[in-house]
Amino acid sequence: MSLRYKIPTLLLVVLFLFITLPAWAATPEPPAKPANYVVDLASIIDPASERGLNNYLRELEEKTTAQLIVLTIKSLDGESIDGFSIETAERWRLGQKDKDNGVLFT
């Protein structure tokens, strides 16, 4: 392959990487509803700790009715932590409506 073909091919590869790399680094969208009390999208909590937290937070809700969800994320992708957290907490409808006792720990 001559240099004439190598440069355009190299440029296409570099362009492809610049387009796709941000998608690899982006935080996955939080689920519509949390399946557990710990939603570890950043993969930073080891399985034993996650199980322990889920058990503790389940027990907390059973004893007090307060609902606390832990959400980890890799990046806010430019969004403010306040806006992201409020939007997620409202979508998940944390806590009991008449008690306003839901907490999202992001």
trRosetta pair geometry for C-beta under 8 A, 3 or more apart (Angstrom, degrees):
i j d omega theta_ij theta_ji phi_ij phi_ji
1 5 5.0 -101 -173 77 98 124
1 6 5.8 119 126 -61 113 88
1 9 8.0 -11 170 4 147 151
2 5 5.6 90 61 13 72 95
2 6 7.2 -132 106 -10 37 95
3 6 5.3 -56 -139 34 38 116
3 7 6.5 39 167 -24 70 101
4 7 7.1 -55 -157 24 19 104
5 8 6.5 -61 -155 43 39 102
5 9 6.1 36 154 -19 70 115
6 9 5.7 -64 -148 42 30 112
6 10 6.0 30 157 -21 68 109
7 10 5.7 -54 -143 37 28 111
7 11 6.3 30 156 -19 63 106
8 11 5.5 -54 -145 37 33 113
8 12 6.4 36 155 -21 65 103
9 12 5.8 -53 -151 34 31 112
9 13 6.6 31 151 -18 64 104
10 13 5.7 -53 -150 35 33 112
10 14 6.4 31 154 -16 66 106
11 14 5.8 -54 -145 39 32 110
11 15 6.2 34 155 -20 65 108
12 15 5.6 -54 -144 38 30 113
12 16 6.3 35 155 -22 64 105
13 16 5.7 -53 -149 34 30 114
13 17 6.5 30 153 -19 63 105
14 17 5.7 -54 -151 34 32 112
14 18 6.5 30 154 -17 65 105
15 18 5.8 -55 -148 37 32 109
15 19 6.4 27 155 -16 65 108
16 19 5.9 -61 -150 38 29 109
16 20 6.1 3 163 1 67 116
17 20 6.3 -69 -135 49 26 94
17 21 5.6 36 169 -38 68 110
18 21 6.4 -37 -125 19 21 114
19 22 7.8 -75 174 26 26 98
20 23 5.5 -58 -161 36 54 115
20 24 6.6 53 147 -23 78 101
21 24 5.6 -55 -152 32 39 111
21 25 6.5 25 157 -11 70 109
22 25 5.8 -64 -145 43 35 105
22 26 6.2 50 156 -43 69 101
23 26 5.7 -40 -144 11 31 119
25 74 7.1 -151 175 130 63 138
25 75 6.7 34 147 1 90 147
26 74 7.6 131 158 74 19 123
26 75 6.7 -95 -135 62 41 120
26 77 5.7 31 -134 -85 90 130
27 41 5.7 68 -168 133 97 130
27 42 7.2 -33 -121 -77 105 76
27 73 4.4 25 -143 -169 153 96
27 74 4.5 -178 -85 43 89 88
27 75 5.1 -163 -29 50 105 68
27 76 7.5 8 10 -76 141 20
27 77 6.4 -129 23 -27 96 108
28 41 5.3 -144 53 -153 96 114
30 34 7.8 -35 179 -77 105 81
30 39 6.4 58 -142 145 96 149
30 41 6.7 -92 -91 -48 68 145
30 71 6.5 -9 -112 -147 129 135
30 73 7.8 -62 -63 -84 98 115
30 88 5.5 46 48 -129 162 117
30 91 7.9 130 91 80 122 137
31 34 6.3 130 65 -92 114 38
31 35 6.7 20 70 -23 167 88
31 39 6.8 -138 19 -135 104 133
32 91 7.4 -113 -158 158 52 114
33 92 6.2 125 -128 -130 55 76
34 37 7.2 80 137 -98 137 19
34 39 5.0 -104 -127 -54 105 124
34 69 5.4 172 -5 -142 171 137
34 71 7.7 -112 -94 -80 127 100
34 92 6.0 27 -9 -137 97 132
35 39 7.6 118 33 -94 75 92
36 39 7.0 161 64 -65 79 64
36 50 7.9 65 114 171 150 100
36 54 5.0 -35 -180 -120 121 122
37 53 6.5 -147 97 133 112 86
37 54 4.9 154 42 -124 103 59
37 57 3.6 164 173 90 161 140
37 58 6.2 -134 -26 -50 136 71
37 61 7.9 -154 -92 -19 127 127
37 68 6.9 45 -163 89 111 65
37 69 5.7 -139 -157 -114 56 60
37 70 6.5 50 142 17 75 86
38 45 6.4 -91 178 81 137 164
38 50 5.0 -154 93 -149 154 84
38 53 5.0 77 -58 98 132 126
38 54 5.4 -91 8 -65 105 85
38 57 7.4 150 -41 18 81 146
38 69 7.7 -179 -78 -164 26 63
38 70 4.8 -9 -114 65 71 108
39 69 6.7 19 2 174 106 107
39 70 7.0 178 30 91 63 57
39 71 4.7 -5 68 -111 107 75
39 72 7.3 -171 97 26 60 63
40 43 6.0 100 140 -85 103 30
40 44 6.5 -147 -162 40 107 63
40 45 4.6 -118 -107 33 142 110
40 50 6.2 -73 -23 -104 141 128
40 70 7.8 12 -70 112 74 101
40 72 5.0 14 -135 41 59 117
41 71 7.0 14 7 -173 107 80
41 72 5.9 -167 44 88 67 66
41 73 5.1 9 74 -103 121 59
41 74 6.8 -102 120 -13 91 81
42 72 4.0 -91 25 137 112 106
42 73 5.6 98 -50 155 103 5
42 74 4.7 153 -113 -65 86 63
43 72 7.9 -150 6 99 24 128
44 72 5.5 -130 36 170 111 158
45 49 5.2 -124 -174 90 89 115
45 50 4.7 111 125 -67 119 93
45 53 7.3 -46 -170 11 146 145
45 70 8.0 81 -55 121 156 134
45 72 6.6 167 -19 -5 106 149
46 49 4.9 83 60 14 80 106
46 50 6.9 -150 92 -10 37 91
47 50 5.5 -57 -143 37 31 113
47 51 6.3 33 159 -20 66 103
48 51 5.9 -52 -150 34 31 111
48 52 6.4 30 152 -17 63 108
49 52 5.6 -56 -148 39 33 113
49 53 6.2 33 155 -18 67 106
50 53 5.8 -53 -145 38 30 110
50 54 6.2 32 155 -20 64 106
51 54 5.8 -55 -147 36 29 112
51 55 6.4 27 155 -17 64 107
52 55 5.8 -56 -149 37 30 109
52 56 6.2 27 156 -17 66 109
53 56 5.7 -56 -143 39 31 110
53 57 6.0 21 162 -12 67 111
53 70 6.3 -39 164 19 141 147
54 57 6.2 -60 -141 42 25 104
54 58 6.2 29 157 -22 63 109
55 58 5.8 -55 -146 34 27 113
55 59 6.4 26 155 -17 63 108
56 59 5.8 -59 -152 38 29 111
56 60 6.3 35 149 -24 65 105
57 60 5.2 -43 -144 31 37 119
57 61 6.6 38 155 -18 64 100
57 67 8.0 64 172 -157 100 52
57 68 5.5 -119 -139 72 111 92
57 69 7.6 110 175 -92 151 38
57 70 7.4 -139 -62 -9 155 101
58 61 6.0 -56 -155 36 30 108
58 62 6.4 30 150 -19 64 108
59 62 5.6 -54 -145 37 33 113
59 63 6.2 21 160 -10 67 111
60 63 6.2 -67 -146 43 25 102
60 64 5.9 -29 176 28 65 115
60 66 6.2 -57 149 75 100 96
60 68 6.4 -15 99 23 147 111
61 64 6.9 -80 -124 58 20 76
61 65 6.5 29 -167 -139 61 19
61 66 6.4 -122 -103 76 57 46
61 67 5.1 40 -107 -94 117 68
61 68 7.7 -151 -61 18 92 69
64 101 7.8 -148 133 171 96 141
65 96 5.9 -18 165 -14 115 134
65 99 6.5 48 121 65 127 171
65 101 6.1 62 113 88 89 152
66 95 7.0 -22 -146 -114 50 95
66 101 4.6 -106 -110 164 68 111
66 102 7.6 170 -166 -86 60 32
66 103 7.1 16 175 1 102 108
67 94 5.3 -155 97 -172 118 84
67 95 4.9 -159 39 -78 105 50
67 96 7.6 129 -5 -25 114 68
67 101 6.7 102 17 111 73 82
67 102 4.7 -15 69 -113 101 79
67 103 7.1 176 93 27 54 66
68 102 7.7 168 -80 -161 39 50
68 103 4.5 -10 -111 66 79 107
68 104 8.0 173 -156 -83 54 22
68 105 6.3 30 -178 -14 98 111
69 92 6.8 -66 22 140 165 159
69 94 6.1 -119 3 -111 119 130
69 102 7.7 6 1 -172 100 95
69 103 7.3 177 26 90 62 57
69 104 5.4 -18 67 -114 98 67
69 105 7.0 -172 89 26 45 75
70 105 4.8 -25 -107 72 65 110
71 88 6.7 -62 12 147 176 155
71 104 6.2 -4 8 -172 120 98
71 105 7.0 158 24 80 68 54
71 106 5.0 -19 72 -106 102 74
72 106 7.8 153 -93 -157 30 52
73 76 6.9 87 108 -72 136 56
73 84 7.9 -83 20 158 166 146
73 106 6.9 -2 6 -166 110 97
76 79 4.6 -127 167 60 96 77
76 80 7.1 18 171 -138 147 0
76 81 6.2 -90 -90 -75 147 64
76 84 5.7 -122 -138 -34 101 155
79 83 5.8 -116 177 80 98 116
79 84 4.9 105 120 -60 126 107
80 83 4.4 84 64 11 98 103
80 84 6.6 -168 87 -7 49 88
81 84 5.8 -58 -143 42 29 111
81 85 5.9 26 161 -19 66 113
81 106 6.5 173 -165 99 96 130
82 85 6.1 -62 -145 39 23 106
82 86 6.2 16 162 -13 63 112
83 86 6.1 -58 -141 40 26 106
83 87 6.1 24 161 -17 64 112
84 87 6.0 -62 -148 39 24 109
84 88 6.2 18 158 -15 63 112
84 106 7.0 155 106 -173 107 166
85 88 5.9 -59 -145 40 27 108
85 89 6.1 25 159 -17 66 110
85 104 5.6 172 -165 96 90 126
85 106 4.8 -131 -98 3 106 145
86 89 5.9 -55 -141 40 28 109
86 90 6.2 26 160 -17 64 109
87 90 6.0 -59 -147 39 25 109
87 91 6.3 24 156 -18 63 110
88 91 5.8 -57 -146 37 29 110
88 92 6.1 17 159 -9 65 112
88 104 6.1 143 98 -158 107 163
88 106 7.3 111 56 -79 147 131
89 92 6.0 -63 -142 45 27 104
89 94 5.3 -60 -157 13 81 122
89 102 6.6 152 -164 119 103 117
89 104 4.2 -128 -82 -11 103 135
90 93 7.1 24 -177 -71 34 53
92 102 7.9 -174 102 172 102 145
92 104 7.2 118 50 -83 139 123
93 97 7.8 -20 -172 -73 104 88
93 102 7.6 157 148 -29 37 172
94 102 2.7 151 124 177 90 139
94 103 6.8 -133 141 25 143 22
94 104 6.0 -170 -20 -52 162 89
95 99 6.3 -129 169 84 107 93
95 100 6.1 46 124 -169 149 20
95 101 4.2 164 -147 71 119 52
95 102 2.5 -123 -19 -33 96 85
95 103 7.4 80 -56 -17 114 53
96 99 4.2 42 75 31 107 109
96 100 7.7 -65 76 -17 63 23
96 101 5.8 11 32 39 86 104
96 102 7.5 156 6 -41 41 94
97 100 7.7 12 -176 -60 24 58
